Amino acid sequence: MIFSNFRIFFQDFLPDKYSLYERVDVKEYWVIDPSNKTLSAYILNEQGNYARVVVYAGEDVLKTMLFEGLDIRIEDV
């Protein structure tokens, strides 16, 4: 989904998805904030909660735990 007003997305949409994804055991999901040029990776822990959030920006490289060998340069996103 693409949102033109990212503030509305974070306030209204993201909390619902966060809870839903925890309930259905989504191991990892990413949120890209184009206005700040960041990617936030939410990672599910063994207790079934998103306890780890990693924020990537600039020249950072996302290395996902789910797809071995998949490296995503944030500046390319």
C-alpha positions in Angstrom: 0.0 0.0 0.0 1.1 3.5 -0.7 0.0 6.3 1.6 0.5 10.0 0.6 0.2 11.2 4.2 2.6 9.0 6.2 1.5 10.6 9.5 -2.0 9.3 9.0 -0.6 5.8 8.2 1.4 5.7 11.4 -1.5 6.9 13.6 -4.4 5.1 12.1 -3.3 2.1 10.1 0.0 0.8 11.5 -1.2 -0.1 15.1 -4.0 -2.3 13.6 -1.6 -4.1 11.3 1.0 -4.5 14.1 -1.5 -6.4 16.3 -2.9 -8.4 13.4 0.6 -9.5 12.3 1.5 -10.6 15.9 -1.7 -12.6 16.1 -1.1 -14.5 12.8 2.6 -15.0 13.5 4.2 -12.8 10.8 7.9 -13.3 11.6 9.1 -10.0 10.1 7.6 -7.0 8.4 9.0 -3.8 7.1 7.6 -0.3 7.0 9.2 2.2 4.6 8.9 5.9 5.4 9.7 7.7 2.2 9.6 11.2 3.8 12.4 10.3 6.2 14.0 7.8 3.9 14.0 5.0 6.5 13.0 1.4 6.7 11.8 0.0 10.0 12.1 -3.8 10.4 9.8 -5.4 13.0 11.0 -8.8 14.1 8.8 -11.3 16.1 10.5 -12.9 19.1 9.9 -16.4 20.5 7.1 -15.1 22.8 5.2 -13.9 19.7 5.8 -10.2 20.2 7.5 -7.6 18.1 10.2 -6.9 20.6 12.9 -5.8 18.2 12.6 -2.9 15.8 15.6 -2.0 13.6 15.6 1.3 11.7 17.7 1.5 8.6 18.7 4.6 6.7 21.1 6.0 4.2 23.8 3.5 3.2 22.6 0.8 5.6 21.9 -2.7 4.3 18.9 -4.8 5.4 19.8 -8.5 5.9 16.6 -10.3 6.5 16.5 -13.4 8.7 13.8 -15.0 6.5 15.5 -14.9 3.1 19.1 -15.9 3.4 21.3 -14.0 0.9 18.8 -11.2 0.4 20.5 -7.9 1.1 18.6 -4.7 0.4 20.5 -1.4 0.2 18.2 1.2 1.8 19.4 4.0 -0.5 18.0 1.8 -3.4 14.5 1.5 -1.9 
